[in-house]
């Protein structure tokens, strides 16, 4: 949940969409680890266990605890959703996101914002809390949903704790603390970082 100290972990994560997994590379040695599954069993949360994800794509790493969030862009949920993995590749929790999750950004509190492309909605999940349901893996706690005027395709967070979401010819600036849209810019862009 945010802080002033970052963890120095020499890893970079690469999604293998066709495998439903991510690989972890050591940036000092080039050593590869994985694959690490990013999905849940189709009957989740009724049936325990992780499974290959549905086209893992966008990733974001929390600088404060070195955990990884991965958007599985498959649909419907739970195939489409966001996986939260620790820096060893173990799944912490999973959150269903309908409508083709694409954009992923972590705010200053360590919470994650995931964009539903066709749903034109942002889903904000807690970086530390779980939903009060019994499942394996645990269900990430959904904090809020925010409809937006665009199809979220990419996202990033700035030093003012504003989440910037790109998609559909518009860049949207959101104050992560208040979940309010601060500004909109008519810019056709494909990526954002």
C-alpha positions in Angstrom: 0.0 0.0 0.0 2.4 2.7 -1.2 5.3 4.1 0.6 8.6 5.8 0.2 10.9 2.7 -0.2 11.1 0.6 -3.3 12.2 -3.0 -3.6 15.2 -3.7 -5.9 14.2 -6.8 -7.7 16.0 -7.3 -11.0 13.1 -8.8 -12.9 11.2 -7.9 -16.1 8.0 -9.7 -17.0 7.1 -10.7 -20.5 3.6 -12.0 -21.4 3.3 -15.0 -23.6 -0.3 -14.5 -24.8 -0.6 -17.7 -26.7 0.6 -19.7 -23.7 -1.7 -17.9 -21.1 1.4 -17.2 -19.0 4.2 -14.8 -18.2 7.9 -15.3 -18.1 10.3 -13.6 -15.7 13.7 -12.6 -16.8 16.5 -11.5 -14.6 17.8 -8.2 -16.0 21.3 -8.8 -14.6 21.9 -12.3 -15.8 19.3 -12.9 -18.6 18.1 -16.0 -16.8 14.4 -16.9 -17.6 11.9 -18.4 -15.2 8.4 -19.6 -15.9 6.0 -20.0 -17.3 3.7 -18.6 -14.6 0.0 -19.0 -15.3 -2.1 -15.9 -15.1 -5.6 -17.3 -15.2 -8.1 -19.2 -13.2 -10.1 -22.4 -13.6 -13.2 -21.8 -15.8 -15.4 -22.7 -12.8 -13.6 -20.3 -10.5 -14.3 -19.4 -7.7 -16.1 -22.7 -7.2 -13.2 -24.8 -8.3 -9.7 -24.2 -6.9 -6.5 -23.7 -8.8 -4.9 -21.5 -11.4 -5.0 -22.2 -15.1 -3.5 -20.6 -18.2 -4.8 -17.0 -18.7 -6.9 -15.9 -21.6 -4.3 -13.9 -23.7 -2.3 -12.1 -21.0 -1.1 -8.8 -22.4 -0.7 -5.6 -20.3 1.5 -5.7 -17.2 2.3 -3.3 -14.4 4.8 -3.8 -11.5 4.3 -2.3 -8.1 7.6 -0.6 -7.2 6.8 -0.8 -3.5 6.4 -4.6 -3.2 7.6 -5.9 -6.6 4.3 -7.6 -7.3 2.9 -7.9 -10.8 -0.5 -7.2 -12.2 -1.4 -8.8 -15.6 -4.5 -8.2 -17.7 -5.9 -11.2 -19.4 -7.7 -9.7 -22.4 -9.9 -12.7 -23.0 -13.7 -12.4 -22.5 -16.0 -13.2 -20.7 -14.9 -12.9 -17.1 -13.3 -14.8 -15.4 -11.4 -15.6 -18.5 -11.0 -11.9 -18.9 -9.6 -10.3 -15.8 -6.5 -9.3 -13.9 -4.1 -11.5 -12.1 -2.0 -10.3 -9.1 1.3 -12.3 -8.8 4.1 -12.0 -6.3 7.6 -11.5 -7.5 8.2 -15.3 -7.5 5.2 -15.8 -9.9 2.7 -17.1 -7.3 -0.8 -15.9 -7.8 -2.0 -13.6 -4.9 -5.5 -13.0 -6.2 -7.6 -12.7 -9.4 -10.3 -10.1 -10.4 -12.8 -10.7 -13.2 -13.1 -7.8 -15.6 -15.6 -8.2 -18.4 -15.2 -6.6 -21.8 -11.6 -7.3 -22.7 -9.2 -5.9 -20.1 -6.5 -3.9 -21.7 -5.1 -0.9 -19.7 -3.3 -1.5 -16.4 -1.8 1.1 -14.0 -0.9 1.1 -10.3 -1.6 4.2 -8.3 0.3 5.7 -5.3 -1.7 3.6 -2.8 -0.7 0.4 -4.6 -4.1 -0.2 -6.0 -4.6 -1.2 -9.6 -6.7 0.4 -12.3 -7.8 -2.0 -15.1 -9.6 -0.8 -18.2 -12.4 -2.8 -19.9 -12.0 -2.0 -23.5 -15.5 -2.8 -24.8 -17.1 -1.9 -21.5 -15.6 1.6 -21.5 -15.1 1.2 -17.7 -12.2 1.3 -15.3 -12.1 -1.3 -12.5 -10.1 -0.3 -9.4 -8.8 -3.3 -7.3 -7.1 -3.1 -3.9 -3.5 -4.0 -3.9 -3.7 -5.5 -0.4 -7.2 -6.6 0.3 -9.3 -9.6 -0.9 -13.1 -9.9 -1.4 -14.9 -11.8 1.4 -15.5 -14.9 -0.7 -13.9 -18.3 -0.4 -11.9 -19.0 -3.5 -8.5 -20.3 -4.6 -6.9 -18.2 -5.8 -8.4 -15.4 -3.6 -10.6 -12.9 -5.3 -9.1 -9.4 -5.5 -11.2 -6.8 -3.7 -13.0 -4.5 -6.2 -13.0 -0.9 -4.8 -14.9 0.9 -7.6 -15.9 1.0 -11.2 -15.6 4.2 -13.2 -17.3 4.6 -16.7 -15.1 6.6 -19.0 -15.7 8.3 -22.4 -13.4 6.1 -24.3 -12.1 2.5 -24.8 -9.2 2.1 -22.4 -6.3 0.5 -24.2 -3.3 1.7 -22.2 -2.7 3.4 -18.8 0.0 5.0 -16.7 0.2 6.9 -13.4 2.1 10.1 -12.9 3.8 11.7 -9.8 0.6 13.5 -8.9 -1.2 10.2 -8.5 -3.2 10.8 -11.7 -4.0 7.8 -13.8 -3.8 8.6 -17.5 -5.9 6.3 -19.8 -5.5 6.2 -23.5 -8.0 4.8 -26.0 -10.6 5.7 -28.6 -9.0 9.0 -29.7 -9.0 10.4 -26.2 -6.5 10.6 -23.4 -8.3 10.8 -20.0 -6.7 12.1 -16.8 -8.1 10.8 -13.6 -7.3 11.8 -10.0 -6.7 8.4 -8.4 -7.4 9.6 -4.9 -10.9 10.9 -5.8 -11.7 8.8 -8.9 -12.7 12.0 -10.7 -12.0 12.7 -14.3 -9.7 15.8 -14.3 -9.3 16.4 -18.0 -9.8 14.9 -21.4 -7.5 15.4 -24.4 -8.6 14.6 -28.0 -5.4 12.8 -28.9 -5.2 9.7 -31.1 -2.5 7.5 -29.5 -1.7 3.8 -29.5 0.4 3.5 -26.3 1.2 5.3 -23.1 3.9 4.9 -20.4 
